[in-house]
């Protein structure tokens, strides 16, 4: 595995970092907290203009056709900035599912629009008091003429109000299917999370749905797309952990106690040493998983490991940051709390630690 970025990847990194600084700085992150739409139009347009939006989609369908390593470079920068955007849910997950299982007509109808930012699709997956796995899908899909009707409740549906359609997992007589449901056919209720990001409860009452792929093949498609997504979530968490560690280190240099910097105290210095070792390890593991994906190697173990370790590192580094900042670190005026809250929510989302451990164990023991 090549551990250094090539010239094109360094340019891509610098481009995305510049876009985040200009259009999605931490002032914008604060402004977007609990916003019903949840992302700034200027940032979304800038990502589209730069070709970043469609990075995981093929060129013939309007995307940029970049590698998974390229995508990881982008997501490290998005994580550093905590940039609010529906790119992950719309392009990576929904676009990935339509690309993998959709008909030619569905691909042509949706993927160019997702790559350009003209349309947004977000997954409606998790259900109240249900598990992360296939057995957790209880929403029903029944045939109605040439189409389907979806009934059920989904939680933690990100950017639902901004979405044109909801990629919904529902149970048919043949298993779990994936369905595109127009957002106007669902009832939306905004949720308020620890991260103050944009999430919704979504209720379907016989909503018309368009089947994507086979009526019983949906979970296999979703599982494969989620494994790809885990790699990018790991990169995002590694980037966030980098930024949180950097601001904590700077504070430890600047803040003095007993006439010397906080970083001069061995206990705190060792916490920071442990943190940077874990951050570098998380980033390396994320890139290794991305590299394996590009090489056609198995990622059934690497992808869950990357997300599990990177999110644990993000959570631990921000928790230490809160301790080093002290009481002021919990006040809204300081930036470390932005990272601290988002680290915990990311650790709990998109397959939490216990489910990831099960995936890793299955890959190891099987």
Secondary structure as UniProt FT lines:
FT   HELIX           7..23
FT   HELIX           26..31
FT   TURN            32..34
FT   HELIX           41..49
FT   TURN            50..51
FT   TURN            53..56
FT   HELIX           59..61
FT   HELIX           68..81
FT   HELIX           88..95
FT   HELIX           96..101
FT   HELIX           104..116
FT   STRAND          121..124
FT   TURN            128..129
FT   HELIX           134..136
FT   STRAND          140..144
FT   TURN            145..146
FT   STRAND          147..158
FT   HELIX           160..162
FT   STRAND          165..172
FT   TURN            173..174
FT   STRAND          175..182
FT   HELIX           183..185
FT   STRAND          187..191
FT   TURN            194..195
FT   STRAND          199..212
FT   TURN            215..216
FT   HELIX           218..254
FT   STRAND          256..257
FT   TURN            258..259
FT   STRAND          260..261
FT   HELIX           262..264
FT   HELIX           266..294
FT   TURN            295..296
FT   TURN            300..301
FT   HELIX           302..325
FT   HELIX           326..330
FT   TURN            332..333
FT   HELIX           336..348
FT   HELIX           353..365
//
